[in-house]
């Protein structure tokens, strides 16, 4: 990007922000990919930052609440990976001063920070613990003052608590697989009380991901089908939809499953479910997408799908 019109004078605040921006360019999985930036005066406003970044969708919390738990978990996981990077960045611990959802975008299902102008690498200095006071609308915290005269992990802890109050409480526990709820509740409570740092929080969310992707979360559940099903290979039911929540399809019941046994469990749990169709599509975790159907009156050939029809209740 041509930076000729940009002012070359930089104050310390601007230099800090530029350093954060430069560091973000090497971390495209966490931060919105930066293609170029410059500072220049605009409409009598000095030091206006202009940046060219990859295209992302604005974060709409109401829409997110209507998506599948798997997609909401992905948002939280990508956020924690971002915060882990910021806590261990080459510049030191970086805090996001404005953590509202509008500061983030979604790129290919991943959460990325977009407004790095509100990032800071300054760690608060202190002479006693009382100088390390963090105030939030619902909670206050006092962190220890280190022998070096810095508030210990204040940037990291501020990011974590904001992640808890803006994201985790809304997105993590609701409609999660029942066997994962205790671990998810533990994560939410630990971040809400700042009992964990970012390393432990990231490790626990990665553990949830591994349990979910591997199907281990199903091992302690009873997997005895209430019904019998007839397998119909290379077949599809085009209609006979019913709605469920959350679903990947707004006019039908399209859910992800680890295997056929989980699909059978889900169908057994819905009184209106009389059949289901395994598709050849998968989610970001590799789980198979399945259409659940209210009837099986019209079965059509389809080489890419397998249909299971309930024959007994």
For each residue, the residues with C-beta under 8 A, 3 or more apart:
1: 35 36 37 38 52
2: 5 38
3: 6 38
4:
5: 2 38 40
6: 3 38 39 40
7: 39 40 41 46 47
8:
9:
10: 14 15 18 39
11: 14 15 47
12: 15 16
13: 16 17
14: 10 11 17 18 39 47
15: 10 11 12 18 19
16: 12 13 19 20 120 121 122
17: 13 14 20 21 49 116 117 119
18: 10 14 15 21 22
19: 15 16 22 23 91 121
20: 16 17 23 24 91 94 116 119 121
21: 17 18 24 25 34 37 51 116
22: 18 19 25
23: 19 20 26 27 89 90 91 94
24: 20 21 27 30 31 32 34 113 116
25: 21 22 28 31 33 34
26: 23
27: 23 24 30 31 85
28: 25 31 33 54
29: 78 81 110
30: 24 27 78 81 82 85 86 112 113
31: 24 25 27 28 34 82 112 113 116
32: 24 53 54 56 105 107 112 113 114
33: 25 28 53 54 107
34: 21 24 25 31 37 51 52 53
35: 1 52 53 54
36: 1 51 52
37: 1 21 34 49 50 51 52
38: 1 2 3 5 6 49 50
39: 6 7 10 14 47 48 49 50
40: 5 6 7 48 50
41: 7 44 45 46 47 48
42: 45 48 50
43:
44: 41
45: 41 42 48
46: 7 41
47: 7 11 14 39 41
48: 39 40 41 42 45
49: 17 37 38 39 117
50: 37 38 39 40 42
51: 21 34 36 37
52: 1 34 35 36 37
53: 32 33 34 35 56 114
54: 28 32 33 35 107
55: 107
56: 32 53 105 106 107 112 114
57: 105 106 107
58: 102 105 106
59: 64 101 102 104 105 106 111
60: 63 64 101
61: 64 65 101 170
62: 65 66
63: 60 66 67
64: 59 60 61 67 71 72 75 170 171
65: 61 62 72 170 171 174
66: 62 63 245 246
67: 63 64 71 72 246
68: 71 72 175 246 247 248 255 256
69: 72 73 174 175 176 177 246
70: 73 74 212 256 283 284 285 287
71: 64 67 68 74 75 109
72: 64 65 67 68 69 75 76 171 172 174
73: 69 70 76 77 171 172 176 208 209 212
74: 70 71 77 78 109 110 284
75: 64 71 72 78 79 106 110 111 167 171
76: 72 73 79 80 163 167 168 171 172 205
77: 73 74 80 81 205 206 209
78: 29 30 74 75 81 82 110 111 112
79: 75 76 82 83 104 111 163 167
80: 76 77 83 84 163 198 201 202 205
81: 29 30 77 78 84 85 202
82: 30 31 78 79 85 86 111 112 113
83: 79 80 86 87 156 159 160 163 198 201 202
84: 80 81 87 88 198 199 202
85: 27 30 81 82 88 89
86: 30 82 83 89 93 94 95 96 119 155 156 159
87: 83 84 93 94 155 156 159 197 198 199
88: 84 85 93
89: 23 85 86 92 93 94 121
90: 23
91: 19 20 23 94 121
92: 89 121 123
93: 86 87 88 89 121 123 153 155 156
94: 20 23 86 87 89 91 119 120 121 155
95: 86 119 120 121 154 155 156 158 159
96: 86 99 103 113 118 119 159 162
97: 118 119 120
98: 103 115 118
99: 96 103 159 162 163 166
100: 103 166
101: 59 60 61 104 166
102: 58 59
103: 96 98 99 100 113 114 115 118
104: 59 79 101 111 112 113 114
105: 32 56 57 58 59 111 112 114
106: 56 57 58 59 75 109 110 111 112
107: 32 33 54 55 56 57 110 112
108:
109: 71 74 106 284
110: 29 74 75 78 106 107
111: 59 75 78 79 82 104 105 106
112: 30 31 32 56 78 82 104 105 106 107
113: 24 30 31 32 82 96 103 104 116 119
114: 32 53 56 103 104 105
115: 98 103 118
116: 17 20 21 24 31 113 119
117: 17 49
118: 96 97 98 103 115
119: 17 20 86 94 95 96 97 113 116
120: 16 94 95 97 155
121: 16 19 20 89 91 92 93 94 95 155
122: 16
123: 92 93 150 151 154 155
124: 131 132 150 151 154
125: 131 149 150 151
126: 129 131 132 145 146 149 150 151
127: 131 145 149
128: 131 145
129: 126 132 142 143 144 145
130: 133 142
131: 124 125 126 127 128 145 151
132: 124 126 129 142 143 144 145 151 152 154
133: 130 140 141 142
134: 140 141 142 143 154 157 158 161
135: 140
136: 139 140 141 161 165
137: 165
138: 165
139: 136 161 192
140: 133 134 135 136
141: 133 134 136 157 161 194
142: 129 130 132 133 134
143: 129 132 134 151 152 153 154 157
144: 129 132 151 152
145: 126 127 128 129 131 132 149 150 151 152
146: 126 149 150 151 152
147:
148:
149: 125 126 127 145 146
150: 123 124 125 126 145 146 154
151: 123 124 125 126 131 132 143 144 145 146 154
152: 132 143 144 145 146
153: 93 143 156 157 197
154: 95 123 124 132 134 143 150 151 157 158
155: 86 87 93 94 95 120 121 123 158 159
156: 83 86 87 93 95 153 159 160 197 198
157: 134 141 143 153 154 160 161 194 197
158: 95 134 154 155 161 162
159: 83 86 87 95 96 99 155 156 162 163 198
160: 83 156 157 163 164 191 194 196 197 198 201
161: 134 136 139 141 157 158 164 165 191 192 194
162: 96 99 158 159 165 166
163: 76 79 80 83 99 159 160 166 167 168 191
164: 160 161 167 168 169 188 191 192
165: 136 137 138 161 162 168 169 192
166: 99 100 101 162 163 170
167: 75 76 79 163 164 170 171 172
168: 76 163 164 165 171 172 187 188 191 192
169: 164 165 172 188 192
170: 61 64 65 166 167 174
171: 64 65 72 73 75 76 167 168 174
172: 72 73 76 167 168 169 176 184 187 188
173: 176 181 184 185 188
174: 65 69 72 170 171
175: 68 69 245 246
176: 69 73 172 173 180 181 184
177: 69 180 181 212 217
178: 181 221
179: 182 217 218 220 221
180: 176 177 183 184 208 211 212 217
181: 173 176 177 178 184 185
182: 179 185 186
183: 180 186 187 204 207 208 211
184: 172 173 176 180 181 187 188 208
185: 173 181 182 188 189
186: 182 183 189 190 204
187: 168 172 183 184 190 191 201 204 205 208
188: 164 168 169 172 173 184 185 191 192
189: 185 186 192 193 195
190: 186 187 193 195 196 200 201 204
191: 160 161 163 164 168 187 188 194 195 196 201
192: 139 161 164 165 168 169 188 189
193: 189 190
194: 141 157 160 161 191
195: 189 190 191
196: 160 190 191 200 201 204
197: 87 153 156 157 160 200 201
198: 80 83 84 87 156 159 160 201 202
199: 84 87 202 203
200: 190 196 197 203 204
201: 80 83 160 187 190 191 196 197 198 204 205
202: 80 81 83 84 198 199 205 206
203: 199 200 206 207
204: 183 186 187 190 196 200 201 207 208
205: 76 77 80 187 201 202 208 209
206: 77 202 203 209 210
207: 183 203 204 210 211
208: 73 180 183 184 187 204 205 211 212
209: 73 77 205 206 212 213 285
210: 206 207 213 214 216
211: 180 183 207 208 214 216 217
212: 70 73 177 180 208 209 217 285
213: 209 210 285 286 287
214: 210 211
215: 218 219 258 259 262
216: 210 211 219
217: 177 179 180 211 212
218: 179 215 221 223 258 261 262
219: 215 216
220: 179
221: 178 179 218 265
222:
223: 218 261 265
224:
225: 228 229 261 264 265 268
226: 268 313
227: 264 267 268 310 311 312 313
228: 225 310 311 312
229: 225 264 267 308 309 310 311
230: 308 309 311
231: 306 307 308
232: 235 299 306 307 308 309
233: 306
234: 301 302 303 305 306
235: 232 277 299 300 301 302 305 306 307
236: 277 299 300 301 302 305 307
237: 240 275 277 291 293 295 296 298 299 300 307
238: 298 300
239: 298
240: 237 274 275 293 294 295 296 297 298
241: 249 251 252 253 291 293 294
242: 252 253 270 272 273 292 293 294
243: 247 250 251 252 253
244: 247 253 255 270 292
245: 66 175
246: 66 67 68 69 175
247: 68 243 244 250 252 253 254 255
248: 68 254 255 256 289
249: 241 252 253 254 291
250: 243 247
251: 241 243
252: 241 242 243 247 249 291 292
253: 241 242 243 244 247 249 270 273 291 292 293
254: 247 248 249 289 290 291 292
255: 68 244 247 248 266 289 290 292
256: 68 70 248 282 283 285 287 288 289 290
257: 260 262 263 266 287 288 290
258: 215 218 262 287 288
259: 215 262 263 288
260: 257 263 264 278 308
261: 218 223 225 264 265
262: 215 218 257 258 259 265 266
263: 257 259 260 266 267 276 278 290 292 308
264: 225 227 229 260 261 267 268 276 308
265: 221 223 225 261 262 268 269
266: 255 257 262 263 269 270 273 276 290 292
267: 227 229 263 264 270 273 275 276 292 308 310
268: 225 226 227 264 265 273
269: 265 266 273
270: 242 244 253 266 267 273 292
271:
272: 242 294
273: 242 253 266 267 268 269 270 276 292 293 294 310
274: 240 293 294 295 296 309 310
275: 237 240 267 292 293 295 296 307 308 309 310
276: 263 264 266 267 273 290 291 292 293 307 308
277: 235 236 237 290 291 293 305 306 307 308
278: 260 263 288 290 305 306 307 308
279: 288 289 290 291 304 305
280: 304 305
281: 288 289
282: 256 285 286 287 288 289
283: 70 256 286 287 289
284: 70 74 109
285: 70 209 212 213 256 282
286: 213 282 283
287: 70 213 256 257 258 282 283
288: 256 257 258 259 278 279 281 282
289: 248 254 255 256 279 281 282 283
290: 254 255 256 257 263 266 276 277 278 279
291: 237 241 249 252 253 254 276 277 279
292: 242 244 252 253 254 255 263 266 267 270 273 275 276
293: 237 240 241 242 253 273 274 275 276 277 296
294: 240 241 242 272 273 274
295: 237 240 274 275
296: 237 240 274 275 293 299 307 309 310
297: 240
298: 237 238 239 240
299: 232 235 236 237 296 307 309
300: 235 236 237 238
301: 234 235 236
302: 234 235 236 305
303: 234
304: 279 280
305: 234 235 236 277 278 279 280 302
306: 231 232 233 234 235 277 278
307: 231 232 235 236 237 275 276 277 278 296 299
308: 229 230 231 232 260 263 264 267 275 276 277 278
309: 229 230 232 274 275 296 299
310: 227 228 229 267 273 274 275 296 313
311: 227 228 229 230
312: 227 228
313: 226 227 310
